[in-house]
Amino acid sequence: MKLKGKTPFSWKKRGISFRYAWKGIQYAFKSQHNMWLHSAATIIAIVLAVLLNITAIEWLIILFCITLVMALEIINTAIEVLADHLHPEQHPKIGLVKDLAAGAVLIAALMAFIIGCWIFGVRIINFF
């Protein structure tokens, strides 16, 4: 059934949309130094999780934190690219928008760090 103004579902178009999404992820990794830092933190968290044998629930919490920080960093990048395109010269409101988006990433990253300390901290202390 075709809805008014809507095209029918297409696997080919879904595949194309995934390619566009992957292109966006690649852009974020190539252009954003913070994505490299988040990736390093991700690797450290996964290695610690394996070495310290965390529980399934703790794995879910760690993976949620990783996903949230990475997704917010990509959204922050999208906001920055759009803002720079719409207003290439410096403008206080554009700067504020970019600062707010960066602040959202910072809040998530700090919370992820705190959660990581909570999950790994006791195990690391007990290890020594």
PLY file of the C-alpha trace (Angstrom):
ply
format ascii 1.0
element vertex 128
property float x
property float y
property float z
element edge 127
property int vertex1
property int vertex2
end_header
0.00 0.00 0.00
1.35 3.39 -0.95
0.66 6.26 1.43
-0.03 9.65 -0.04
3.29 11.37 -0.73
5.30 8.38 0.52
7.42 6.06 -1.57
7.16 2.31 -0.92
9.75 0.54 1.22
12.90 -0.37 -0.66
15.82 -2.51 0.53
18.02 -0.78 -2.02
17.19 2.66 -0.58
17.82 1.35 2.97
21.24 0.15 1.83
21.99 3.56 0.34
20.95 5.25 3.60
23.35 2.99 5.52
26.15 4.01 3.15
25.38 7.67 3.87
25.39 6.98 7.61
28.73 5.18 7.33
30.09 8.15 5.35
29.08 10.43 8.24
30.77 8.19 10.80
33.94 8.12 8.70
33.90 11.92 8.41
33.62 12.26 12.19
36.58 9.93 12.75
38.70 11.63 10.10
37.96 15.20 11.15
37.40 15.18 14.91
40.29 14.67 17.29
37.83 14.06 20.12
36.57 10.96 18.29
40.13 9.61 18.52
40.15 10.30 22.26
36.75 8.65 22.68
38.00 5.68 20.66
41.06 5.34 22.89
38.81 5.46 25.96
36.58 2.84 24.33
39.50 0.49 23.77
40.70 0.96 27.35
37.19 0.29 28.70
36.74 -2.85 26.62
40.17 -4.21 27.57
39.48 -3.52 31.26
36.03 -5.10 30.98
37.53 -8.28 29.54
40.47 -8.43 31.94
38.36 -7.67 35.01
35.52 -10.00 33.98
32.65 -7.55 34.52
29.05 -8.76 34.71
26.58 -8.73 31.81
24.73 -5.75 33.30
28.00 -3.87 33.69
28.83 -4.65 30.05
25.50 -3.16 29.00
26.16 -0.03 31.06
29.67 0.37 29.60
28.44 -0.20 26.03
25.60 2.28 26.57
28.08 4.91 27.80
30.36 4.30 24.80
27.44 4.54 22.38
26.04 7.68 23.99
29.35 9.55 23.93
30.15 8.55 20.34
26.65 9.40 19.10
26.68 12.78 20.83
30.11 13.54 19.37
28.74 12.85 15.88
25.69 15.04 16.55
28.03 17.76 17.86
30.07 17.48 14.65
26.90 17.75 12.54
25.84 20.89 14.43
29.29 22.42 13.99
29.37 21.67 10.24
25.87 23.08 9.74
26.54 26.17 11.85
29.81 26.88 10.02
28.05 26.47 6.67
25.15 28.74 7.56
27.29 31.38 9.26
30.97 31.08 8.22
32.09 34.18 10.11
32.17 34.22 13.90
28.88 35.07 15.55
28.03 34.99 19.27
24.83 32.95 18.81
26.49 30.43 16.50
29.34 30.13 19.00
26.82 29.55 21.78
25.06 26.81 19.78
28.38 25.07 19.18
29.35 25.44 22.85
26.04 23.93 23.94
26.48 20.92 21.66
30.04 20.44 22.92
28.75 20.75 26.48
26.35 17.87 25.90
29.26 15.68 24.81
31.29 16.76 27.83
28.49 15.89 30.25
28.10 12.43 28.70
31.87 11.84 28.66
32.23 12.88 32.31
29.37 10.62 33.33
30.89 7.76 31.33
34.18 8.36 33.14
32.46 8.32 36.54
30.58 5.13 35.66
33.83 3.55 34.42
35.54 4.45 37.71
32.61 2.97 39.63
32.58 -0.29 37.65
36.34 -0.78 37.29
37.63 1.04 40.36
36.84 -1.57 43.01
38.15 -4.39 40.84
41.39 -2.53 40.09
41.91 -1.69 43.76
41.25 -5.32 44.73
43.66 -6.49 42.04
46.52 -4.67 43.75
0 1
1 2
2 3
3 4
4 5
5 6
6 7
7 8
8 9
9 10
10 11
11 12
12 13
13 14
14 15
15 16
16 17
17 18
18 19
19 20
20 21
21 22
22 23
23 24
24 25
25 26
26 27
27 28
28 29
29 30
30 31
31 32
32 33
33 34
34 35
35 36
36 37
37 38
38 39
39 40
40 41
41 42
42 43
43 44
44 45
45 46
46 47
47 48
48 49
49 50
50 51
51 52
52 53
53 54
54 55
55 56
56 57
57 58
58 59
59 60
60 61
61 62
62 63
63 64
64 65
65 66
66 67
67 68
68 69
69 70
70 71
71 72
72 73
73 74
74 75
75 76
76 77
77 78
78 79
79 80
80 81
81 82
82 83
83 84
84 85
85 86
86 87
87 88
88 89
89 90
90 91
91 92
92 93
93 94
94 95
95 96
96 97
97 98
98 99
99 100
100 101
101 102
102 103
103 104
104 105
105 106
106 107
107 108
108 109
109 110
110 111
111 112
112 113
113 114
114 115
115 116
116 117
117 118
118 119
119 120
120 121
121 122
122 123
123 124
124 125
125 126
126 127
